[in-house]
């Protein structure tokens, strides 16, 4: 008895694309249920400030969901989530 696999009829490029698409759908479902794991982060960013103005702290951004977090350069650790104001309409 032979088990029919729909992806066996696809060529290698289409088979790989089908695998990526189902993988991204699974990741999206997991994010929806459990939230983002914040594993892919930007490098630490220091916003530029005006000379003599208040010094702003460093932060990192999650590349998956866009959340921003404070960053402690001395301990090289991610801190608290930075609350963003609601978008202007």
C-alpha positions as CSV (number, residue, x, y, z in Angstrom):
1,X,0.0,0.0,0.0
2,X,1.4,3.3,-1.0
3,X,0.8,6.5,1.0
4,X,0.0,9.4,-1.3
5,X,1.8,12.6,-0.4
6,X,0.6,15.7,-2.2
7,X,4.1,17.3,-2.0
8,X,5.6,14.4,-3.9
9,X,4.2,15.8,-7.1
10,X,5.8,19.2,-6.6
11,X,9.3,19.9,-7.9
12,X,12.1,20.7,-5.4
13,X,11.6,24.5,-5.5
14,X,7.8,24.3,-4.9
15,X,8.2,21.6,-2.3
16,X,10.6,23.8,-0.3
17,X,8.3,26.8,-0.6
18,X,5.4,24.7,0.6
19,X,7.4,23.6,3.6
20,X,8.4,27.2,4.4
21,X,4.8,28.3,4.1
22,X,3.4,25.7,6.5
23,X,6.3,26.4,8.9
24,X,5.5,30.1,9.0
25,X,1.8,29.3,9.5
26,X,2.7,27.2,12.5
27,X,5.0,29.9,13.9
28,X,2.2,32.5,13.5
29,X,-0.2,30.2,15.3
30,X,2.3,29.6,18.2
31,X,2.9,33.4,18.5
32,X,-0.8,34.0,18.6
33,X,-1.3,31.5,21.4
34,X,1.9,32.0,23.5
35,X,3.1,35.5,22.4
36,X,6.5,36.4,20.9
37,X,9.6,34.9,22.4
38,X,11.7,38.0,21.5
39,X,14.7,35.9,20.4
40,X,15.6,38.0,17.4
41,X,16.7,41.4,18.6
42,X,18.4,44.4,17.0
43,X,21.7,45.6,18.2
44,X,21.5,48.1,21.1
45,X,20.5,51.5,19.9
46,X,21.2,54.9,21.6
47,X,18.9,57.6,20.4
48,X,20.8,60.8,19.5
49,X,20.0,63.8,21.7
50,X,20.5,67.5,21.5
51,X,23.8,68.7,23.0
52,X,23.1,69.5,26.6
53,X,19.8,67.8,26.5
54,X,18.7,64.8,28.6
55,X,20.6,61.6,27.9
56,X,18.3,58.8,26.7
57,X,18.9,55.2,27.5
58,X,19.8,52.4,25.1
59,X,17.2,50.1,23.9
60,X,16.8,47.0,21.6
61,X,13.9,46.1,19.3
62,X,12.4,42.7,18.7
63,X,12.7,42.1,15.0
64,X,9.6,39.8,15.0
65,X,7.0,41.9,16.8
66,X,8.5,45.4,17.1
67,X,8.4,45.6,20.9
68,X,11.2,47.8,22.4
69,X,13.1,47.0,25.6
70,X,15.6,48.9,27.7
71,X,19.1,47.6,27.5
72,X,21.8,47.7,30.2
73,X,25.2,48.0,28.5
74,X,27.2,47.3,31.6
75,X,25.5,44.0,32.3
76,X,24.6,43.3,28.7
77,X,21.0,42.4,29.6
78,X,17.6,43.3,28.3
79,X,15.4,45.2,30.7
80,X,11.8,46.2,30.9
81,X,9.5,46.6,27.9
82,X,9.2,50.3,26.8
83,X,5.5,51.3,26.6
84,X,4.7,53.0,23.3
85,X,2.1,55.7,23.0
86,X,-0.9,54.7,20.9
87,X,-0.6,55.7,17.2
88,X,-2.0,59.0,16.2
89,X,-5.0,58.9,13.9
